Structures are given as C-alpha cells and as structure tokens.
Amino acid sequence: MSATTLTRPAAPAPSAGPPRPRRTRALALPEARWAAGSLAAFLAALALQLCGAPGWASGTLYAAAYAAGGWEPALAGLRALRERTLDVDLLMVVAALGAAAIGQPLDGALLIVIFATSGALEALATARTADSVRGLLDLAPATATRLRVGGAGETGETEETVPTAELAVGDTVLVRPGERIGADGRVLDGAGDVDQATITGEPLPVAKRPGDQVYAGTLNGTGVLRVRVERDPADTVIARIVAMVEEASETKAPTQLFVEKIEQRYAAVLVAATLLLFAVPLALGADLTDALLRAMTFMIVASPCAVVLATMPPLLSAIANAGRHGVLVKSAVVMERLGRADAVALDKTGTLTEGTPRVTEVRPLDGTTADDLLTLAAAAEHPSEHPLARAVVAAARERGLPVLPATDFTATPGVGVRAVVGAAVVAVGAPGPHRDHPAVTAVEATGRTAVLVLRDGEPAGVLGLADRPRAQAPGAVRALTALTGRPPVLLTGDNPRAAARLAAEVGLTDVRGGLLPHEKAAAVHDLAAAGRRVLMVGDGVNDAPALAAAHTGVAMGRAGSDLALETADAVLVRDDLAAVPAVVALSRRARRLVVQNLVIAGTAITLLVVWDLAGTLPLPLGVAGHEGSTVIVGLNGLRLLRERAWRRALGNEEG
C-alpha cells in the first residue's frame, strides 16, 4: 500500500453560516437624499404658512421643495422629450409649476414630494435586490483546496489553494470539517455530515459517503471529503439560483411598461388639452389673463394628484396596519397584489414547521423504560454538536432526567456516537445493520427519522425525531383554502415521506417532495401557466427562485435567509403563519377601497373639468373641489389604520 503525501496549508476558519450580504442604506442613495430634502422643505414651509409667517419665508421653502424633488424628474422628462416621449413625471412638474403660477404653491409642492418619495423607494428596492443577489454568490467559498497528483517531484498528492472560479470538471478538491464545498460534484472518498439547507431546505445535515452528490455553498460539518468536480463553477446550483432570481425579477417589466404607456398617453392628452384651452380663446380675442387663468385652472383640476391620493391611502394604511402586527409589506404594489392571489404554495421546513428537530417518539426495547432509554442516549450524545444530539439532550432535560457523565466519546460521521456511560457502552445513531428491526421500521413508516440506541451492542430502543409543525399551521391552511377556494400546495426539498406526514397533520393534499430550487420554481411556473396568481411562502435560499417566480412572495422573518428576505415581497417578522391569510384579506379590503376612491376622485375631476370647459369655474372653487375630493378619498383610505380592520382580517372577514 503506497503512502500518500499531503502538504497541508492552514485551513480556513470554520464558517458559522451563510455570509450576510451588505445592505444598501436608504440615505446612501442620491434619490433618497433629494426626496428627504424636498419633504423637509415642504413640511417647514407648510408650518410657516399655517403660523402666518411672511409669504416670502414660506415661498422660499416651497421653492426649495420644488428644486430638491423636481430637478431630477424635470431633467429626465426633458431628455425624454428629445426622444419624442412625454414622461408623466415631467407632467407633474409642469402641473406643480402651474399651481405655483396661480398662487397655489402647496398643491404643487405636494405633487413634487409624492413623486420624489416614490422614486427614492424604487431606487432603494432595486439596490437591495442587487445586494442580496451578490450576497448569494458569496455562499460559495472564494477558494478551494485542489489536489494534484505527483506535484513537485512527489509520488503522492499535493494540495494547492485556487480560486473556485478556476476549478474545472474532473478536478478533485479536499473539503475539511467546517469548510464550505466549492463546487457541485460527487464524493470520491471520506464521509461527513453536510448541511445543505441552503440548497434543498432539509432541516438536518445529510450523511455523505463515496458516490453521493454534493453542492457548492453547502457546509461540511464533520469528516474530510474528497470531491470530484462535475459542474463548471458558472453552472452550479447556487449560480443557477442567482440567474433564476434575476430572470424572474425581469419578467415583471412588461407590466411596468404597460403602466408607463398609459401614463404617457394621459400626459400627452392633458398637456395638449391645456395648450388648446389657452391658445384657442387667445386666438379668438380673449383676454390673456383670463385665458391663462382658465388653462391653469384646468391643469389643476385635471391633475392626477387626487387619483394618486385616492390609490395610496388605503394601501399605505393597510401596510402600516400589517406592520404593527408583524407583517412587513414592501410596497403599495405588493399590498395590492396580495389580494389577487388565488393559489398558494408553501415551503415545509422553517415555514410550516419550526425548523428544529425534536424527539417525538420513544420506543424502549427489552425491558428498558422510556426514561432509561432517554437518559442513556442523552449521556452519549451530550458531547456532540449534531442537531439530532441536541434534540435528544433537550428531550431528556424536558423530562427532568439527569445527563450522566460519559467517557471515551467518539463520533463517526454518518454513523453516530459512541461512549461509555456508567458500566455500559452506549452507541446512538443511524440504524445501520438494524434497519429492518420492527421498531425502526415502525418509526420510519411515520415519516420520522429513526435513531437507534445500543447498549453493549444490543438494541435498547429507538427514538423518533421530526420537525414539528407550527401551532398556527393548520388554521392558516384552512383560512387560505377558504380565501382562495383551493388548498395550498406543499413544495419541499425534504423527502416525500416526511412531507406527506407533515401534510396530513396540517390538512394539505397536494404534496411535492424532494424538490431542488429550480424544481420549486418550475412548480410555481406551472401553476402560473394554468392561469393562477400564485402566493409563495418560504424561508430559505432554496426558496428564493420560487419566491421570485411567484406573483407574490412572502418570507419568514426570523429564520429566513437574506436572499429570501430580499427576494420576497413581504416578510412575516414574527414568523406567524396566521398573518398570511390575514394580510391577504386586508389587501382585498384595501383594493375595494381603492376602487371606491378612484370612483370618487374620477367623478370629482370629471365634474370640475366639465364645469371649467362649459362655463367659468372660479379658481377658488376649483381648488376647493379638487382638494375636497382629495381629503375625502384620503380619509376613506385611512379607515384601514384602525385596529378593528386587522381583527376583521385576522378573522378573514373581507367585507
């Protein structure tokens, strides 16, 4: 047997988990700074005006609000004009200037502030998404230990640290305990427990042995692995997740383009009508001041300011109410979309379940009591840091059992632990050759993980471990079924048997287990292709493509990965599943109020415009009518701020 020479460089420090991507601070964006300056100047000017300060004081601050919030959309609008496109932002600037020209600077400044704030929020969301995608790429380590045969005149293998981007198919890499795997490949030699929750969503580390597949970015917990690279670094599962998130995000662009076309048409018609209303009477001999006053009055009463405020207060009120109850909805567009969902897809681990394994079944054998079995198992497992070991020790402590001292402790990756407890040799771990034991078969048949406890080589009992469903899961499933008219679909990377067991506990019938991230996204695409507007709820990196592909994505806030939190449209800050149907019901109420407000605003604008065109609408009356309709729709929308609105939503009352 020939010797193998290994030149061992210093191993990198063990990774404690996925790196957290840098987050863009709001005020780091120029759009946000200009919007904040415009808002501050507007509020100061309003305060001075209400306090009776000299007109020049409030006027100066209103001018500052115009300049800070309006210069960028004005410049962008002028550039668009050079390309023969009329931008709606430019229309708002013109309307604001028109308001100021006829002595109503407050109206114009309010328009400027609204649109500047909207642009800042859009820029922030775009920057945050880009940061999260870059952070996902950091899951894969920057370097890997590649093995070379016969390097430097030696007959054995030598190690070299290389960038993971330089790995090629067929290379062999060495992965030590605590290191992240640098490429998708297959284990050639060694054994270890690999945490691959970032890819598959499985709650427990998976034992890997020769022939098993491993993924870039997953964490090797125990044992040394030699892995043969089977995919180019640019084509790894983690890289494909990034590509799918970006691609799914881009599919939302056509809707935005449609909205922009509508805005351009409205802007063109309004500007043309204003110019005609000024030019035609002037050409027919009308007084210049009268013609200008009528045109500016038309510009004010036909301004979409009332329509904007008719839409935003219900949605923003619903967002604020949901936020007070632990649901972060990222924008008014998202709040509107939530109510349109007619199909729901749910992740399993960490979403429907708590994400932490627990001992759910204790089966003692050969006269051993349940307490004795747990005492032996906890003593042997206590030195281990494996998640299953922690679950066994926690179960013993919950029963008030002592954790006895153990000696001669050893742990074998993929097999289990062995220790001397008292006078007995206790082994705890995978069933191995005892897999056909009736007690093991009975535990595994229920979808639980079977852990065999041996005392002096003889089976002393079997422990069943499982990830427990959240207390709110069954109720949330029932409520979502009632809201959408069909039960949610369960999409999980966990094994089908465990998925089926969980589904039976919470009331789901459509179960799809053993799915990789791209398969979850494909399942969402299939639902969408059938004409469904899909609401996806998940928590892990592996859920990000599905969250991005869905009509609306919701992430669990406490245990959710950074990419899931950034990709999702809404976040359950408290991981309360009951809030999902509640926020859907709240969204539907908000959408109904939006329709009511649009009818009110549209009716007011129509009446005022007709009055201005058919007769002589006094400017004070036009402003009063315009602002009055704005106040009415604003107050109507603020109804959703009340606590009663959330209680009704929590009871899933849509009316």
N, C-alpha and C positions, 0 to 999 in steps of 0.2 A: 504494500500500500504506500503510494508516494506521498511525500509531505507537501503541504500547500503553504507557500509563504505569503503572508499578508502584511503589507506595510500600512499601519493603521494611523491615519491622521486623526486629529482631535475631532470627536463627534460634536455636532452642533447641539445646543441646549434643547432639551425636550420641549415640544410645543404644547402649550396649555390649551390650545383650541384654535379655531379659525381666527385669523387676524381681523381686527375691526377696521373697515375702511375709513379713511379720512372723510369727515363730513364738512361740506361747504357751509360756512356761517352766512346767515342771511345778509348781514351788513357788509360782507366781503364783496358782494355783487354791486356794481355801479347802479343797476336798475333799482335795487332796494334803497340805496342811499338817496337817490334823487326822489324816489317816492316818499321816503320818510321826511325829507326836507320840504317837499310840497305839502304834505299833511300837516307838518308843524306850522308852516307859514299860514296855511288855511285856518287852522284852529286859533292861532294867535289873532289873525285878522277878524275872525268871527267874534272872538271875545271882546276886542276893542270896539267893534261895531255895536255890539249889544250893550256895552258900557257907555255909549255915547261919546266916544273919543272923536277927535277931528277926522274928517274924511281922508285927509292926506295920509294919516297914520295907518288906518286900515287899508287904504288903497295901495300903499307901498307894499304891505304884506301880501295883499291879494296878487299884486304883480309878481312878487317873489314866488308865490304858489304856482302861478301860470308858467313862469320861466323854468322853475325846477322840474315840474311834472310834465310840461308841454313841449320843451325844446326837442326831446328825442323823438316823440311821435310826429311832431311837425316836420323834423328833418327827414324821418323815414317816409312820411307822406309826400314830401316834395320830391324825394328820389323816386318814389313810385309813380308820381305824375310824369316824370321824364320817360318812364316806360309805359305811359298811357294807361296807368292803373290808378283808380281812385281808392285810396285807403280810408277805411272807416275812422281810424284814429285821427287822420287829418280833418275829417268832417267834425269830429268832436272838438278839435282845437278851433276850427272856424266858428262853430256854434258858441264856444266859450268866449271867443273874441267878440262875436256879435252881441252876446249878452252883456259884456262889459261896455260895448259901444252904446248901448241904450240904457246904461245905468244899473245893470244887474250883475255886478261882478261876482256875487256869491254863487249864483247859479252856474256860471262858467267855471269858477274855481272848483266847485263840487264835481263837475264833469271831469276836470283835469285830474283831480285826486283819485277818483274811481278808476280811471283807465291807467294811471301810473301805478297804482297798487296792484291791479290785475297783471300788468306786465312784469312787475317785480316777482310776484308769486309764480308765474310761469317760468321765469328765468331760474328761480331757486329750485323748482321741481326738476327742471332739466339738468341742472348741475348736480343735484343729489343723486339722480338716477345714474349719471355718468360715473360718479364717485363709487357707487355701490357695485357697478359692473367691474370697474377696475379693482375694487377690493376682492371680488370673487376670484379674479385671476391670481391673487396673492395666496389663495388656498394651496395652490401647487407651489412647492418649495422652489427657490431660485436656483439651487444647486442640487446635484445628486452625486452619489459615490458610484462611479462606474468601474467595473472590474475588467482588467486586461490580462490576457494570458501571455506569460513569457516576457514581460516587460523588463527592461534594464538588465538583460542577460540572465534573468532568473527563470527557473523552470515552473514556478508556481504562478499564482495570480497576484497582481499588484492593483492597488486602488488609486484612483485619480478623481479629484473633485472637479466636476464640469458643470456648466450651466445646463439646466434641464432642457433648454431650447435646442441644445446641440445633441441630445440623445437621438439615436436612430433605431429603427425597427431591427431587432436582433441583438441589441446591446444587453448586457447583464448589469444590473445595479444591485448594490448592497443596501439594505434598509435595516437600521438598528432600532432597538426599542426607543420609543418617544419621538421618532422621526416621521415626517410625512413622506408618503410614497410619491416619487417624482414623475411617474408615467403610468399609463394604462399597460398592464402586462399580465403575465402568469407566473406563479411561484414555481421556481425550479428546485429550491432546497430550503429547508428550515420550516419552522412553524411559529405562528403568532396569532394573537387576537387583534383584529383590525377594526377600528371604529370607522365605519363607512356611512354614518348617519347623514353626512353632507351630500351623499350621492343617492342612497337608497331609502333613507329615512328610518332604517331599522334601529330600534332603541338600544340594542345590546351589541357589543363588539362581536364580530364573526370570526370563528376559528379558521385560519388559513393554513393549508398544507400544500405540498407539491401538487401541481395541476390546477389549483384554484386561481380564479381571476381576481386581480386587484385593480384599484382605480387611483389615478393621480389625485392628490389632495387629501386622501384618506390617511388616518393616523394609525401607525403601528404601535400598539400598546405594549406587547411583550414578545420576546423571541427575536431572532435575527432571520431576515428573509433575503433570499437571492431571487431576484425577479428578472425575467426576460421581457424586454420592451416589445409590445405588439402593436402599438399605435404611435404615429408621429405626434410629437407634443402639440402640434396645431390641431390635431384631430381627437384629442382626449375627450372623455365625457364632460369634464369640467369646462373645457374650451367650447364644446358644443352647447352647454347650458348658456354661456355668455352670448353666443351667436343667436340662440333661440330667444333670449330675453330681448336683445336688440331688434330682432326681426319682428317679434310680436308687438313691441312698442311702436314700430314703424307702421304697422297695419292700422293704427288709429288715425294716421294722417289724412286719409280720404274724407273722413267726417269733418276734420278741421278745414280742409279745402272747400268743402260744401258750404260750411258756415261763412267762410271768407267771401265766397261768391255772392251769397245773399247780402252780406254787409256791403259789398261793393255796389250792388245794384241799388240798394236803398240809399246809399250815399250819393250815387250819381243822380238819382231821381230827385232827392231833396235839394241838392245844390242847383240842379237845373231849374227846379221849380222856384227856388229863392231868387235866382238871377232873373228869371222871366217876370216874377212878381215885382221886381224892382225896375227892370228895363222897359217893359211894355207900358205901364202907366206913365213913366217918364217920357217915353216917345210920344205918347198921346197928349202931352202937355201938363201932366200932373206936377204938383209941387215936389221939388227934390226931397225936402224933409219928410213930407207925407209918404212918398214912395219908399224912402229908406226905412221909415218907421214901420210901415206895413210889412216890408220884406224881413226886417229884423224880428218883428213880432211873429211872423210865420216861422222863421228859423227857430225861435224859442219854443213855440207851442208844438212844432213838429219834431223837436229834438227827441232822440230816443232815451234821454235821461230817465223819463218816467218808466219806460219799458225796462231799462236796466234795473231800476229800483223795484219794479214790480216782480222781477225774477229773483233778485238776490236775497231780499229779507227772509222769505220762507226757507230757502236753502241754507243760508247762513245761520238762521235761528235753529234749524234742525241740527246743523253741525255743532253749534255751541251747546245745545241740549245733550246731544250724544256725547260730546267731550266731557261734560260734567259727570257722565255715567260710565266713563271708561272706554269710549269708542272714539278713536281719532280718525276723522274723515278728512282726507287731504285737500279736497276742493269741493266747490259747489257742483261741478260737473259730476264728480263721483257720487255725491249725495243724490243727484237726480238719477244716475244710473242704477243705484242700488234698488230703487223701487221698480225698475223694469225687469229685474231678474225673474225668470220663470223656470230655471233649473239650477240646482245646487250640487256642487261636487265638494266632498270633504276628504281631507287627509286623515290618516289614522293616528300615528304616533305623535304625541305632543299637541294634537288638535282635539280629536275625540277622546284621547287618553291623556293621562298625566305626564307620560314620557319617562316615568321612573319605574323599574321593575319592583314588584313586591311579591312576597310569599303568599300565595292564595290557597295552597293546598298542602297538607302534611299527612303523609301516609306511612305510619310506622309498620315495621315488619318483625316477625319472630319475637313477640312479647315486649318489644321496645315501646315505651309510651311516646306520645307526641312531644311532650316536654323534654324527655331524654333525647329524642332524635334532634330537636332544635338546639339543645344545649351542646351536643357533640358537634353538630355542623357549625354552629357559631364559633365554638372554640377553635376549630380547624381553619375557618375562613377569616377569623379576626385579623391576622397579619396581612391579608390580601387587600389590594385596592380595586379588584374587579367589581363592576357594578352588581353582579349576582352575589358576590361575597357580602357587599354592603347591605343588600336586601335581606340576606339570611341573618346577619347580625342584628339588623333593625327589627326583624320579626321576633327574635329571641328577647330583645330588650322590651318590646311592646308587651310581651307576656310576663315581664318581670323576672326572666330567667337569668342566672349568673353567666357571665362569659368567662369560662375557665381558662387558665393559662395553658399554652401549648408549646411544645418544644420540637426541635428537628423539623421545622416547617420547610416545605419545598413546594414550588408551583411549576406546573408543566403547561405551557401554552396549548390551548385547545383541548386539554385533558381535564385539569382541575388542580386541587391542592391536596397535600398530604402532611399530616402532623401527628405527633404523639400527644394524646390527651389522657392524663392520668396514666393508667397502665395499658391503654388501648391505642392501636394505630388506626387513625381515622382518615379516610380519604373521601373527598367531596368533589363531585364534578360530573362530567358527561357520562351517560350510562355505559358507553363503550361495549364490551362483550355482553353486558347485561341488558342490552337494548330490548331484547324480546321478553324480559321479565314482565309478568302480567301487570304489576304496579306501574312500571314505566310506560307500558302501552296504554294503560288506562289514563294516565296523566297527559300523555301526548295526544291522545284522541280528543281531548277537550280543547286543544289548541294552545296548551301551556308548555313552557319549557321545563323539561324533566331534569332534576338534579338528583343523582344517586348518592347516598351516604353509605359508605362501607366501614364496618368496624372489624378489625383484624381479618380483612379480606372477605367478610360475609356481608351481604346486604342488610342494613339496619333500617332502611326506609327510603322513601322517595319524597322530594319536595317539588311542588309545582309552582313555578313563578310566571307571572304575567304582568303586563302593563294595565293598570286599572282604568276603566272609563271615567271621564269627568262626571261629577254628580249632575251637571246640567245637560249632559249629552242627550239622554232620552227625550227630555222635554223640548230641547232645541230642535231635535229631529222631527218631532210631532208638529211643532209650530211651523217649521219651514215647509213641511209637507202640506199643511193647511194653507199657507200663503201662496205656494207655487202650484198646488194641485197635483204634485207628484213627489214621491220620496227622494231624498238626496242620493247621490251616487258616492260610494266609498272608493277612493283611489289611494293605494298604498304600495310602498316598496316592501312591506313585510310579507311573510309567507301567507299563502291563501288560507291555510287552516286557521292561523291566528286571526286573520282578517275576518273570516266567517264567524268565529266565536264572538269577536267584538261586535260585529254587525247584528248578530242575534240579540245581544244584550241591549243595544240601543235602538233597535227597531228598523234596521236597514235591510233591504233585499237585493239591491244591485251592488255586488261586491266585485272589485277588480284588484287582485293582489299580485305581488311580485313585479311591480312596475318600476322601471327606471325613469329618470326625469323626462326624457323625450317621449316615453310612452304615456306618462301622465298628461303631458301637453297634447299628445295626439288624441287622447280620450276627450279632452276638453274641446279640441278642434272638431271631433266627430259630433259632439253634442251641438256645437255651434252650426255645423253643416246641416244639421236636422232642423235648423231654424230656432234653436233655443238661445236665450241670452243667459249665459252661464255665470253664476256666482261661485267662485272658488275660494275655499277656506283652507289655509295651510300654515306651516311654521318654519320649514327647513329650506336650506339652499336647494334641495332636490325638488321643492315645490315651486321655485321661482319661475321656471318656464310655464308651468300651468297657470300660475297667478297672472303672469303677463299675457298669456293667451286668452284668458277668460275675459268676458265682458266687464266684470268687476272682480278684483281680488281682495281678500281680507286675510290679514296675517295675525297670528297670535303674538302679543307684545312682549311677554316676559321671557319666553324661551325661544322666540323667533330669531332666526339668523338675520344679519344685517341686510343681506340681499333680499330676503323675503319681506322684511320691513320696508325697504325702499321700493321694491317692485310692486308691492300691494298698494291698492288704492285706499284702503282703510286698515286700521290696526286696533285689535282688541287689547287695550293697555292692561287690563286686569285678567286676561285670558278667560273671560266669562262668556261661554258659548250662548247663554240665553240672550246676550246682547245682539247676536246676529239677526234672528228674526225680529227683534225689537227695532233695530235700525232700518231694516227693510220696510217694516210697517210705518215707521216715522218718515222715511223717504217718500212713501206713497202718499201720505198726508201732505207732505211738502209740495209734491208735484201737483196735487189738486189745488192747493193754494196758489201755486204759480199760474195755473190756468185761470183761476178766478181773478188774480191780479192783472194778468195780461188783458182780460176782457175789460176790466175797469180802466186800465191805462189806455188801451186802444180806443175805447169809446170816448174817453175824455179828449184824446188827441184828435180824433176824427171830428168831434163836435166843434172844438176850438179852431181847427183848420178850416172847416166849412164856414164857420162864422167869419173868420178873417178873410176868406176869399169872397164870400157872398155879401158881406156887409162891412162894417167898420168895427173891428174888435178893439176896444180900448186896451192899451198896453197893460195898465194895472190889472184889468180883469183877465187878460190873457195869462199874465204871470200868476195871478191868484188861482186861476183854473188849473194851470199846469202844475203849480206847486201843491195845490189842494189834492189833486189826484195822486201825486207822489206821496203825500202824507197818508192818504187813505190806504194805498196799497202797502206802504211801509208798516203801518200799524197792523194791518191784516196779517202780514207775514210774521210779525213779531209774536203772534199768538203761540207759535211753536216753542218759544222760550220758556213757557210755563212748565212747572213740574208735572202738572196733570197730563201734558202732552206725552211725556216719556212713560208715565204709568199706563196710559192707554196703549202706547206702542208695545210696552212690555207684556201687556195682555193681548197683543196682536189685534187690537181694535183699529181698523183702518178708517172708520168713519169719523 
